[in-house]
Amino acid sequence: MTDEPASAQRRVAVVTGAARGIGAATVRRLVGNGWRVVAVDRCADDPRVPYPLATRADLESLAAGHPDAVLDFVADVQDVDALREAVALAEQRFGGLDAAVAAAGVIAGGKPLWEAPATEWEALFGVCVTGVANLARAAIPALLRQEEPRSGRFVAVASSAAHRGLLHLAGYNAAKHAVVGLVKGLAHDLAGTGICVTAVSPGSTRTAMLEASAQLYDLPSADEFATHQLTGLLDPDEVAAAVSWLCSPDSSALTGTVLHADGGFTA
């Protein structure tokens, strides 16, 4: 898979969950391929989530590394009006919007569903599902404002957990399955518009979320997850390469489907 060259017409994206992990790697990939990006992150902890989330310093550092191409924007994906402001910023400062990447996500679990607090379910669906839907509500009208023929892209980061059950992660399983269903429905809604809607389902990737997953299972480190993938643990940039390609015009044959960037986890 190859992206369009940096010399091509510069395209514009909004990326959520951008301060670290797969989101930050996606921003760097896009910028490396000539894109301009509004990088969005909550930049605050969530009391419903049992590990620290990214900080304002993380997001500012990402933007500072690409001062002419990245604008940092603090917003919670559960706030659709804030996401509309991020999209408006992309249009005002960069001239339009060509892609939206929903990479914001959290994980929670470690107990059977019936023993888990309701706040855990609320966090998983609020961020991982409603957050994706909110980005679609905010971004798709902007993608449709581009002149025809369009090559707009909406890409959601799902998970290998969207395709098989995982012990004591029923809420996370359900949320990520919902992301895939949302992608399929949006693809039908956008048929014939030139806008493609896809998901990427990563396997175990070296991120803060994976370390949090290890803690849910009382594992000494996330390295244990490497035994479940044919390629071992993934680097965030490997997943970002798939996301970046899906944002490009070259991915026009794909819509309403999932790209399994999972190191063979579901093979």
Phi, psi and chi 1 to 4 in degrees:
 res  aa     phi    psi   chi1   chi2   chi3   chi4
   1 MET       -  132.2  -63.4 -173.4  -64.6      -
   2 THR  -130.3  143.4   57.4      -      -      -
   3 ASP   -84.7  164.7  -71.9  -57.3      -      -
   4 GLU   -62.1  148.5   58.5 -174.7  -25.0      -
   5 PRO   -66.5  156.0   24.0  -34.0      -      -
   6 ALA   -63.9  -20.7      -      -      -      -
   7 SER   -76.3  -11.6   59.7      -      -      -
   8 ALA   -68.4  168.3      -      -      -      -
   9 GLN   -55.1  131.4 -179.7  178.4   -3.9      -
  10 ARG   -68.8  131.3  -62.6 -169.2   77.7 -179.3
  11 ARG  -107.4  165.9  -71.5  162.8   64.5   80.8
  12 VAL  -127.5  136.4  179.8      -      -      -
  13 ALA  -134.0  154.2      -      -      -      -
  14 VAL  -112.3  129.8  169.7      -      -      -
  15 VAL  -125.1  123.6  178.4      -      -      -
  16 THR   -94.0  163.6   65.8      -      -      -
  17 GLY    61.9   35.6      -      -      -      -
  18 ALA   -87.5   -9.0      -      -      -      -
  19 ALA   -75.1  -23.7      -      -      -      -
  20 ARG  -159.1  177.8   67.5 -175.2 -174.2 -171.4
  21 GLY    64.2 -143.7      -      -      -      -
  22 ILE   -63.7  -35.7  -67.6  169.3      -      -
  23 GLY   -61.7  -48.2      -      -      -      -
  24 ALA   -64.2  -41.0      -      -      -      -
  25 ALA   -63.1  -35.6      -      -      -      -
  26 THR   -66.4  -42.8  -63.9      -      -      -
  27 VAL   -57.7  -46.8  172.1      -      -      -
  28 ARG   -63.5  -41.0  -65.1 -172.8 -174.3  100.5
  29 ARG   -61.1  -48.1  -88.7  -86.9  175.4  177.0
  30 LEU   -62.0  -45.9  -69.8  171.9      -      -
  31 VAL   -60.8  -40.5  169.5      -      -      -
  32 GLY   -62.4  -20.7      -      -      -      -
  33 ASN  -104.8   20.0  -74.2  -70.9      -      -
  34 GLY    92.2    6.5      -      -      -      -
  35 TRP   -82.5  159.5  -71.0   66.2      -      -
  36 ARG  -111.9  142.0  -69.3  168.3  -68.5 -177.1
  37 VAL  -136.2  135.8 -179.0      -      -      -
  38 VAL   -95.1  113.6  174.7      -      -      -
  39 ALA   -96.6  118.5      -      -      -      -
  40 VAL  -113.9  136.1  179.0      -      -      -
  41 ASP  -155.1  153.7 -157.3  -76.5      -      -
  42 ARG   -66.7  -39.3  170.7 -168.4  172.1   96.6
  43 CYS    58.3   39.3  -62.8      -      -      -
  44 ALA  -162.0  151.4      -      -      -      -
  45 ASP   -72.8  161.2  -71.6  -18.2      -      -
  46 ASP  -120.7  119.6 -173.6  -31.5      -      -
  47 PRO   -60.9  -15.9   21.2  -32.6      -      -
  48 ARG   -85.8   -8.0  -56.0  167.7  -58.8  178.7
  49 VAL  -113.4  128.6  176.4      -      -      -
  50 PRO   -85.8   32.4   33.6  -36.9      -      -
  51 TYR  -157.4  158.2   60.7   94.4      -      -
  52 PRO   -69.0  138.5  -16.7   29.7      -      -
  53 LEU   -95.2  177.7  -59.3 -178.7      -      -
  54 ALA   -65.1  159.9      -      -      -      -
  55 THR  -113.8  168.4   65.8      -      -      -
  56 ARG   -60.9  -36.9 -178.7   62.9 -175.5  -95.2
  57 ALA   -62.4  -37.7      -      -      -      -
  58 ASP   -60.6  -46.6  -67.7  -33.0      -      -
  59 LEU   -68.1  -42.2 -173.0   62.3      -      -
  60 GLU   -64.8  -37.1  -70.6  176.6  -12.8      -
  61 SER   -64.0  -41.4  176.4      -      -      -
  62 LEU   -60.1  -48.3  174.6   69.2      -      -
  63 ALA   -66.0  -38.3      -      -      -      -
  64 ALA   -63.2  -27.5      -      -      -      -
  65 GLY   -73.5  -13.5      -      -      -      -
  66 HIS  -140.4   64.5  -50.3  -78.7      -      -
  67 PRO   -62.7  -24.9   22.4  -33.5      -      -
  68 ASP   -94.7   -7.3  -62.9  -37.0      -      -
  69 ALA  -124.1  -16.5      -      -      -      -
  70 VAL  -125.9  129.0  177.4      -      -      -
  71 LEU  -109.9  128.4  -62.5  174.3      -      -
  72 ASP   -90.6  141.1   55.1  -55.6      -      -
  73 PHE  -143.8  118.7 -169.8   89.2      -      -
  74 VAL   -86.5  119.7  176.4      -      -      -
  75 ALA  -160.6  145.3      -      -      -      -
  76 ASP   -90.7  128.4 -171.3  -31.7      -      -
  77 VAL   -64.5  -13.5  -64.6      -      -      -
  78 GLN   -77.9   -5.4  -63.9  166.8   98.4      -
  79 ASP  -109.4   98.3 -177.7  -12.2      -      -
  80 VAL   -65.2  -33.1   67.8      -      -      -
  81 ASP   -66.1  -37.4  -70.3  -28.0      -      -
  82 ALA   -64.5  -38.1      -      -      -      -
  83 LEU   -68.2  -34.7  -68.7 -178.4      -      -
  84 ARG   -63.0  -35.4  -70.4 -169.5  176.3  111.7
  85 GLU   -65.6  -39.3  -69.2  179.9   20.9      -
  86 ALA   -63.4  -42.2      -      -      -      -
  87 VAL   -65.2  -42.2  169.3      -      -      -
  88 ALA   -61.0  -37.9      -      -      -      -
  89 LEU   -62.0  -42.5  179.7   63.9      -      -
  90 ALA   -60.9  -41.6      -      -      -      -
  91 GLU   -70.3  -39.9  -67.6 -174.8  -62.1      -
  92 GLN   -72.1  -42.9  -67.2  162.4    7.8      -
  93 ARG   -88.9  -31.2  -64.7  -73.8  -65.4  -85.5
  94 PHE  -115.8   -5.1  -65.8  144.2      -      -
  95 GLY    94.1    4.9      -      -      -      -
  96 GLY   158.0 -169.6      -      -      -      -
  97 LEU  -143.4  129.5 -172.8   68.8      -      -
  98 ASP  -113.3  -21.7  -58.9  -74.2      -      -
  99 ALA  -154.7  149.8      -      -      -      -
 100 ALA  -131.3  131.4      -      -      -      -
 101 VAL  -119.7  117.3  178.0      -      -      -
 102 ALA   -93.9   90.1      -      -      -      -
 103 ALA  -106.7   -4.7      -      -      -      -
 104 ALA   -67.7  135.3      -      -      -      -
 105 GLY  -166.0  159.4      -      -      -      -
 106 VAL  -136.5  164.9  -64.7      -      -      -
 107 ILE  -130.8  145.9 -165.8  164.1      -      -
 108 ALA  -155.1  150.8      -      -      -      -
 109 GLY   160.2 -148.1      -      -      -      -
 110 GLY   102.9   -5.2      -      -      -      -
 111 LYS  -138.0  160.0  -64.6  179.5  179.4  178.5
 112 PRO   -58.3  152.2  -20.6   31.5      -      -
 113 LEU   -53.4  -41.4  179.3   66.4      -      -
 114 TRP   -72.1  -11.7   57.3   91.9      -      -
 115 GLU  -101.9   -8.9  -64.8  179.8    8.3      -
 116 ALA   -81.7  144.8      -      -      -      -
 117 PRO   -68.2  150.7   24.3  -33.5      -      -
 118 ALA   -61.0  -29.2      -      -      -      -
 119 THR   -63.5  -28.3   53.1      -      -      -
 120 GLU   -64.6  -47.5 -179.0  178.9  -69.3      -
 121 TRP   -60.8  -42.7 -178.4  -85.9      -      -
 122 GLU   -61.8  -40.2  -67.7  164.0    2.5      -
 123 ALA   -66.9  -45.2      -      -      -      -
 124 LEU   -62.4  -46.4  -70.1  165.9      -      -
 125 PHE   -77.6  -33.0  -87.4   76.6      -      -
 126 GLY   -63.6  -44.9      -      -      -      -
 127 VAL   -85.8  -51.2  177.1      -      -      -
 128 CYS   -78.7  -24.8  -61.4      -      -      -
 129 VAL  -112.4  -60.4 -175.8      -      -      -
 130 THR   -60.0  -35.8  -58.6      -      -      -
 131 GLY   -61.3  -39.6      -      -      -      -
 132 VAL   -68.2  -45.6  175.6      -      -      -
 133 ALA   -61.9  -39.4      -      -      -      -
 134 ASN   -64.0  -39.9  -78.2  -14.4      -      -
 135 LEU   -64.2  -39.6 -176.5   61.3      -      -
 136 ALA   -61.3  -44.3      -      -      -      -
 137 ARG   -60.3  -38.0  -66.8 -177.5  179.0  106.7
 138 ALA   -80.7  -39.5      -      -      -      -
 139 ALA   -91.5  -35.8      -      -      -      -
 140 ILE   -62.7  -40.0  -72.2  174.2      -      -
 141 PRO   -57.6  -36.2  -28.5   38.4      -      -
 142 ALA   -69.5  -39.3      -      -      -      -
 143 LEU   -62.0  -37.7  -64.5  174.9      -      -
 144 LEU   -72.8  -19.2  -71.9  168.8      -      -
 145 ARG   -74.6  -14.5  -77.3 -167.0  -76.5  -88.9
 146 GLN   -67.8  147.3  -66.3  -74.2   52.1      -
 147 GLU   -67.8  149.1  -67.3 -176.8    1.9      -
 148 GLU   -78.5  151.6  -64.1 -173.1   49.0      -
 149 PRO   -75.9  132.3   28.4  -33.9      -      -
 150 ARG   -89.7  159.4  -57.3 -175.9 -168.8   91.4
 151 SER  -140.4   46.6   56.8      -      -      -
 152 GLY   -71.4  154.0      -      -      -      -
 153 ARG  -137.9  137.0  -58.1  -71.0 -177.7  -97.5
 154 PHE  -123.1  119.3 -173.0   91.4      -      -
 155 VAL  -124.4  126.6 -177.1      -      -      -
 156 ALA  -109.9  138.7      -      -      -      -
 157 VAL   -87.9  111.6  177.0      -      -      -
 158 ALA   -93.9 -124.6      -      -      -      -
 159 SER  -177.6  156.5  169.2      -      -      -
 160 SER   -60.3  -21.2   55.3      -      -      -
 161 ALA   -69.2   -8.9      -      -      -      -
 162 ALA   -81.0   -1.8      -      -      -      -
 163 HIS  -130.1   -4.5  -49.7  -75.4      -      -
 164 ARG  -158.6  157.5   57.6  176.8  -66.4 -178.5
 165 GLY   -77.8  148.2      -      -      -      -
 166 LEU  -130.2  139.0  -63.1  172.7      -      -
 167 LEU   -57.1  129.6  178.2   66.2      -      -
 168 HIS    59.1   26.3  -68.2  170.2      -      -
 169 LEU  -131.0   36.4  -72.0  177.3      -      -
 170 ALA   -60.3  -40.1      -      -      -      -
 171 GLY   -64.4  -43.2      -      -      -      -
 172 TYR   -66.2  -41.8 -173.8   70.5      -      -
 173 ASN   -54.9  -49.1  -79.0  141.0      -      -
 174 ALA   -63.3  -42.6      -      -      -      -
 175 ALA   -63.0  -44.3      -      -      -      -
 176 LYS   -73.9  -32.4  -69.8  -58.2 -174.8  177.1
 177 HIS   -60.4  -38.8  -84.5   73.1      -      -
 178 ALA   -64.0  -35.9      -      -      -      -
 179 VAL   -60.4  -44.1  170.7      -      -      -
 180 VAL   -63.3  -42.1  172.1      -      -      -
 181 GLY   -62.7  -39.2      -      -      -      -
 182 LEU   -62.8  -42.7 -178.8   57.8      -      -
 183 VAL   -60.9  -44.0  160.6      -      -      -
 184 LYS   -63.2  -42.8  -69.6  178.0 -179.2  -67.5
 185 GLY   -66.6  -43.2      -      -      -      -
 186 LEU   -62.5  -37.6  -74.1  172.4      -      -
 187 ALA   -60.3  -40.1      -      -      -      -
 188 HIS   -67.9  -39.8  -78.7  -89.9      -      -
 189 ASP   -62.2  -28.9  -72.2  -14.9      -      -
 190 LEU  -103.1   10.7  -71.6  164.6      -      -
 191 ALA   -56.5  133.0      -      -      -      -
 192 GLY    83.8   -0.2      -      -      -      -
 193 THR   -93.2  -14.0   65.5      -      -      -
 194 GLY    89.9   -2.5      -      -      -      -
 195 ILE  -100.2  124.2  -62.0  169.3      -      -
 196 CYS  -102.7  144.0  -62.9      -      -      -
 197 VAL  -124.5  122.6 -175.2      -      -      -
 198 THR  -139.6  169.9   54.2      -      -      -
 199 ALA  -128.4  152.3      -      -      -      -
 200 VAL  -114.8  129.7  173.4      -      -      -
 201 SER  -109.8   97.7  -78.1      -      -      -
 202 PRO   -74.0  153.2  -10.9   26.9      -      -
 203 GLY   -88.5 -158.2      -      -      -      -
 204 SER   -67.4  119.7  -65.8      -      -      -
 205 THR  -125.0  140.9  -53.1      -      -      -
 206 ARG   -69.1   89.2  -69.3 -170.4 -177.4  -81.8
 207 THR  -138.0  169.5   62.3      -      -      -
 208 ALA   -61.5  -32.5      -      -      -      -
 209 MET   -65.3  -36.7 -174.1 -177.2  -67.4      -
 210 LEU   -68.7  -37.7 -170.2   67.2      -      -
 211 GLU   -62.8  -38.4  -68.7  -63.6  -26.2      -
 212 ALA   -65.0  -35.5      -      -      -      -
 213 SER   -64.3  -39.9  -59.2      -      -      -
 214 ALA   -61.5  -38.6      -      -      -      -
 215 GLN   -66.2  -34.0  -66.9  172.8   13.1      -
 216 LEU   -61.5  -30.9  -65.3  177.5      -      -
 217 TYR   -99.2    9.3  -71.2  114.5      -      -
 218 ASP    56.7   37.1  -66.6  -37.3      -      -
 219 LEU   -89.6  145.3  -61.7  173.8      -      -
 220 PRO   -65.1  -29.1   21.6  -32.3      -      -
 221 SER  -159.1  169.5   79.4      -      -      -
 222 ALA   -74.4   -8.5      -      -      -      -
 223 ASP   -59.3  -24.9  -69.5  -18.9      -      -
 224 GLU   -58.5  -32.6  168.6   67.1   20.9      -
 225 PHE   -68.1  -18.2  -64.6  119.2      -      -
 226 ALA   -61.9  -27.3      -      -      -      -
 227 THR   -70.8  -12.4   62.6      -      -      -
 228 HIS   -98.0    2.9  -57.3  -68.9      -      -
 229 GLN  -126.4  143.4  -66.4 -177.0  173.0      -
 230 LEU   -67.2  -27.8  -56.5 -178.0      -      -
 231 THR  -103.3    4.0   63.7      -      -      -
 232 GLY    78.0 -169.3      -      -      -      -
 233 LEU   -66.2  146.7  -65.4 -176.8      -      -
 234 LEU   -92.7  152.7  -62.2  168.0      -      -
 235 ASP   -89.6  144.5 -176.7   84.3      -      -
 236 PRO   -53.7  -32.7  -28.1   35.3      -      -
 237 ASP   -66.3  -28.7 -174.0   61.5      -      -
 238 GLU   -65.8  -40.8  -65.9 -179.9  -86.8      -
 239 VAL   -71.0  -40.5  179.8      -      -      -
 240 ALA   -60.9  -31.8      -      -      -      -
 241 ALA   -60.9  -40.5      -      -      -      -
 242 ALA   -67.7  -42.8      -      -      -      -
 243 VAL   -62.7  -45.5  175.9      -      -      -
 244 SER   -60.9  -41.3  179.3      -      -      -
 245 TRP   -64.9  -40.0  179.4   76.5      -      -
 246 LEU   -64.2  -25.1  -74.4  173.4      -      -
 247 CYS   -76.2  -16.6  -72.2      -      -      -
 248 SER   -84.6  158.7   76.6      -      -      -
 249 PRO   -60.2  -22.6  -27.2   36.8      -      -
 250 ASP   -63.2  -17.4  -71.4  -15.7      -      -
 251 SER   -91.1   20.0   67.8      -      -      -
 252 SER   -62.8  -17.1   58.0      -      -      -
 253 ALA   -80.0   -9.1      -      -      -      -
 254 LEU  -110.7  124.5  -79.7   70.5      -      -
 255 THR  -157.2  147.3 -165.9      -      -      -
 256 GLY    68.0   26.3      -      -      -      -
 257 THR  -139.3  175.5 -168.2      -      -      -
 258 VAL  -121.5  133.1  179.5      -      -      -
 259 LEU   -98.4  119.1 -173.7   58.9      -      -
 260 HIS   -88.0   92.0  -67.6  -90.6      -      -
 261 ALA   -95.9   66.5      -      -      -      -
 262 ASP  -120.7   14.3   62.7    6.6      -      -
 263 GLY    61.7   22.0      -      -      -      -
 264 GLY    86.9   11.2      -      -      -      -
 265 PHE   -58.8  -38.5 -178.8   80.9      -      -
 266 THR   -99.2   11.5   54.1      -      -      -
 267 ALA   -67.5      -      -      -      -      -
